[in-house]
Amino acid sequence: MSKQTDKNSEQENREQINENSEQENREQTNENLGQESRTQTDENSEQEKFSEDNKNIQEYALPFEKRRKSNKNRDKTKIESSAYDDLDDYIYQTPVKIRNSKHHHKHHHKKNKGWKKAIIITIIILLILILSAISALLIATNIGKGEMLDENKNAVITVPEEVENYENGKIITYKGKKYQLNENMTSILFMGVDEREFEEDDANYGTNGNADVIMLMTIDTETGKSNLISISRDTMAEIDVYSTEGKYTGTETSQVALAFSYGNGKETSCENEVKAVRRMFYNIPISSYLALDLDSIGTINDAVGGVTVTSPETIGPFKEGESVTLIGDMAETFVRTRNTAELDSNSKRMERQKIYLSGFFNKFIESTKNNIMTPVDLFNSASSYMVTNIDLSKVTYLSGLLMQKNFTDFNLQTIPGEIKQGEVYAEYYVDEDKFLEMFLDIYYTPIED
């Protein structure tokens, strides 16, 4: 009985142990299931959070236009925005706009920087070109000034022997007054040649045209005061004479216009005419010359737009007191026509020439004030019709003088004298006393003792 009891007790213990073990397994299983449920819940929560974040990230990456459409769709479905949505809009959408704005500004800034750099480079290049042009202009101006004035320093003035003078004529005493040579003066001799065009001929000296028009321009380069001295072609003067072959034979007193013929019809003819006029003016330096042929008159006249004149006499198509604007061949007719049956026909013609030149230079100066390149343009237009030693440096210097010194008019003068009938042609004789006074007034400055 006792054994049976022990068996029953042992059986009960095993059953109790098994029951406890099963209870523990069920509790462990429930605990594991709860843990798994919680884990799944947490994983689902994290997945949902990840999905929401991913959605926000995707919306962050959306272009502006897509986000705008997305916002419109949300408005249409009337989904109420939560505080989180507002926060999301602020955190994600607003910075995107700022970033796009910054990116655009940076790109625009790069463009502006590129344009600014290009503009700066362009300005630098322009400044270099301008400075180069100014430097070239200054160099040409200084060269021109030297060519036109340097000879004055070594001038030897040969005034009449009875006139008291010192330092090679640079200081002169005349009628109790003392004068000093103005070394700022420059002189240009203009010649109008009675040939249609210049032809160089070294084998026929003495037959290569005459200087029918002779004008000496003087310019005070300090004050701008200028004179235009008309020299009669019939003025009796000492000129150099050459044989037909060009051999120098001496000098003779003859009409000053003939000096041009004793040359090759171009440069040496001009130089011989300059020498004759310089001798008349007591060896005053004449640094420049310009000779024009007949065909040049109309061309140069039209280059300044025509010249308006009032005729001092009735001759040809012109009537005394009548004003007319000369165009083309009219200009040549006005300055060349004369009645050779009259002894003083050349004097009357010279009067018309002075009137024409006065109108021409006034028009020329007015044009130059408006356009400093006018002298250069005119010089180039006349180049095929002229012979000259005036180069671009001299033109540049003279152009500057016209602008700086405010030239307004030329003092037109005629060498004083008397016309007489010669054996064949009219002859004009200079009044030496009056001419010397005119010479001193133009080229000298009174000084105190």
ChimeraX attribute file (.defattr): number of C-alpha atoms within 10 A of each C-alpha:
attribute: neighborCount
match mode: 1-to-1
recipient: residues
	/A:1	6
	/A:2	7
	/A:3	8
	/A:4	9
	/A:5	10
	/A:6	11
	/A:7	12
	/A:8	12
	/A:9	12
	/A:10	12
	/A:11	12
	/A:12	12
	/A:13	12
	/A:14	12
	/A:15	12
	/A:16	12
	/A:17	12
	/A:18	12
	/A:19	12
	/A:20	12
	/A:21	12
	/A:22	12
	/A:23	12
	/A:24	12
	/A:25	12
	/A:26	12
	/A:27	12
	/A:28	12
	/A:29	12
	/A:30	12
	/A:31	12
	/A:32	12
	/A:33	12
	/A:34	12
	/A:35	12
	/A:36	12
	/A:37	12
	/A:38	12
	/A:39	12
	/A:40	12
	/A:41	12
	/A:42	12
	/A:43	12
	/A:44	12
	/A:45	12
	/A:46	12
	/A:47	12
	/A:48	12
	/A:49	12
	/A:50	12
	/A:51	12
	/A:52	12
	/A:53	12
	/A:54	12
	/A:55	12
	/A:56	18
	/A:57	12
	/A:58	11
	/A:59	18
	/A:60	19
	/A:61	14
	/A:62	15
	/A:63	13
	/A:64	15
	/A:65	9
	/A:66	12
	/A:67	15
	/A:68	12
	/A:69	11
	/A:70	14
	/A:71	11
	/A:72	12
	/A:73	12
	/A:74	13
	/A:75	12
	/A:76	9
	/A:77	8
	/A:78	9
	/A:79	9
	/A:80	9
	/A:81	11
	/A:82	9
	/A:83	9
	/A:84	9
	/A:85	12
	/A:86	12
	/A:87	12
	/A:88	15
	/A:89	15
	/A:90	12
	/A:91	13
	/A:92	16
	/A:93	20
	/A:94	12
	/A:95	13
	/A:96	17
	/A:97	13
	/A:98	11
	/A:99	12
	/A:100	13
	/A:101	12
	/A:102	12
	/A:103	12
	/A:104	12
	/A:105	12
	/A:106	12
	/A:107	12
	/A:108	12
	/A:109	12
	/A:110	12
	/A:111	12
	/A:112	12
	/A:113	12
	/A:114	12
	/A:115	12
	/A:116	12
	/A:117	12
	/A:118	12
	/A:119	12
	/A:120	12
	/A:121	12
	/A:122	12
	/A:123	12
	/A:124	12
	/A:125	12
	/A:126	12
	/A:127	12
	/A:128	12
	/A:129	12
	/A:130	12
	/A:131	12
	/A:132	12
	/A:133	12
	/A:134	12
	/A:135	12
	/A:136	13
	/A:137	16
	/A:138	15
	/A:139	15
	/A:140	19
	/A:141	22
	/A:142	16
	/A:143	16
	/A:144	20
	/A:145	20
	/A:146	14
	/A:147	18
	/A:148	25
	/A:149	18
	/A:150	15
	/A:151	16
	/A:152	20
	/A:153	12
	/A:154	11
	/A:155	17
	/A:156	16
	/A:157	22
	/A:158	17
	/A:159	17
	/A:160	11
	/A:161	7
	/A:162	7
	/A:163	12
	/A:164	15
	/A:165	20
	/A:166	11
	/A:167	11
	/A:168	13
	/A:169	19
	/A:170	20
	/A:171	19
	/A:172	24
	/A:173	16
	/A:174	15
	/A:175	8
	/A:176	8
	/A:177	11
	/A:178	17
	/A:179	22
	/A:180	20
	/A:181	21
	/A:182	17
	/A:183	20
	/A:184	17
	/A:185	24
	/A:186	25
	/A:187	23
	/A:188	20
	/A:189	23
	/A:190	22
	/A:191	26
	/A:192	21
	/A:193	25
	/A:194	18
	/A:195	17
	/A:196	13
	/A:197	16
	/A:198	21
	/A:199	12
	/A:200	15
	/A:201	14
	/A:202	16
	/A:203	14
	/A:204	18
	/A:205	23
	/A:206	22
	/A:207	16
	/A:208	25
	/A:209	25
	/A:210	24
	/A:211	25
	/A:212	21
	/A:213	23
	/A:214	22
	/A:215	25
	/A:216	20
	/A:217	21
	/A:218	22
	/A:219	21
	/A:220	19
	/A:221	21
	/A:222	13
	/A:223	14
	/A:224	19
	/A:225	18
	/A:226	21
	/A:227	19
	/A:228	23
	/A:229	19
	/A:230	21
	/A:231	22
	/A:232	28
	/A:233	22
	/A:234	21
	/A:235	22
	/A:236	20
	/A:237	22
	/A:238	18
	/A:239	26
	/A:240	21
	/A:241	23
	/A:242	19
	/A:243	15
	/A:244	16
	/A:245	14
	/A:246	17
	/A:247	11
	/A:248	12
	/A:249	10
	/A:250	10
	/A:251	13
	/A:252	12
	/A:253	12
	/A:254	18
	/A:255	21
	/A:256	26
	/A:257	27
	/A:258	25
	/A:259	29
	/A:260	31
	/A:261	25
	/A:262	30
	/A:263	31
	/A:264	25
	/A:265	26
	/A:266	21
	/A:267	18
	/A:268	18
	/A:269	26
	/A:270	27
	/A:271	18
	/A:272	20
	/A:273	28
	/A:274	25
	/A:275	19
	/A:276	21
	/A:277	24
	/A:278	17
	/A:279	17
	/A:280	19
	/A:281	17
	/A:282	16
	/A:283	16
	/A:284	23
	/A:285	25
	/A:286	23
	/A:287	18
	/A:288	20
	/A:289	21
	/A:290	16
	/A:291	23
	/A:292	26
	/A:293	21
	/A:294	18
	/A:295	19
	/A:296	22
	/A:297	22
	/A:298	18
	/A:299	20
	/A:300	20
	/A:301	22
	/A:302	15
	/A:303	18
	/A:304	17
	/A:305	15
	/A:306	21
	/A:307	22
	/A:308	18
	/A:309	21
	/A:310	17
	/A:311	19
	/A:312	17
	/A:313	15
	/A:314	11
	/A:315	15
	/A:316	11
	/A:317	8
	/A:318	17
	/A:319	14
	/A:320	11
	/A:321	12
	/A:322	12
	/A:323	13
	/A:324	15
	/A:325	12
	/A:326	20
	/A:327	18
	/A:328	17
	/A:329	15
	/A:330	17
	/A:331	23
	/A:332	18
	/A:333	17
	/A:334	20
	/A:335	19
	/A:336	17
	/A:337	15
	/A:338	18
	/A:339	13
	/A:340	10
	/A:341	7
	/A:342	11
	/A:343	15
	/A:344	19
	/A:345	14
	/A:346	22
	/A:347	20
	/A:348	16
	/A:349	22
	/A:350	24
	/A:351	18
	/A:352	21
	/A:353	19
	/A:354	19
	/A:355	18
	/A:356	21
	/A:357	19
	/A:358	20
	/A:359	17
	/A:360	20
	/A:361	17
	/A:362	16
	/A:363	16
	/A:364	19
	/A:365	22
	/A:366	16
	/A:367	16
	/A:368	18
	/A:369	16
	/A:370	10
	/A:371	12
	/A:372	16
	/A:373	15
	/A:374	19
	/A:375	20
	/A:376	15
	/A:377	13
	/A:378	16
	/A:379	17
	/A:380	12
	/A:381	15
	/A:382	19
	/A:383	13
	/A:384	14
	/A:385	19
	/A:386	21
	/A:387	20
	/A:388	18
	/A:389	14
	/A:390	17
	/A:391	13
	/A:392	17
	/A:393	22
	/A:394	21
	/A:395	19
	/A:396	23
	/A:397	23
	/A:398	19
	/A:399	20
	/A:400	16
	/A:401	19
	/A:402	19
	/A:403	16
	/A:404	14
	/A:405	14
	/A:406	14
	/A:407	18
	/A:408	13
	/A:409	16
	/A:410	18
	/A:411	12
	/A:412	17
	/A:413	15
	/A:414	17
	/A:415	19
	/A:416	17
	/A:417	15
	/A:418	12
	/A:419	18
	/A:420	13
	/A:421	11
	/A:422	9
	/A:423	7
	/A:424	6
	/A:425	11
	/A:426	20
	/A:427	21
	/A:428	26
	/A:429	17
	/A:430	17
	/A:431	12
	/A:432	13
	/A:433	11
	/A:434	12
	/A:435	17
	/A:436	17
	/A:437	11
	/A:438	16
	/A:439	15
	/A:440	17
	/A:441	12
	/A:442	18
	/A:443	20
	/A:444	19
	/A:445	14
	/A:446	16
	/A:447	12
	/A:448	7
	/A:449	6
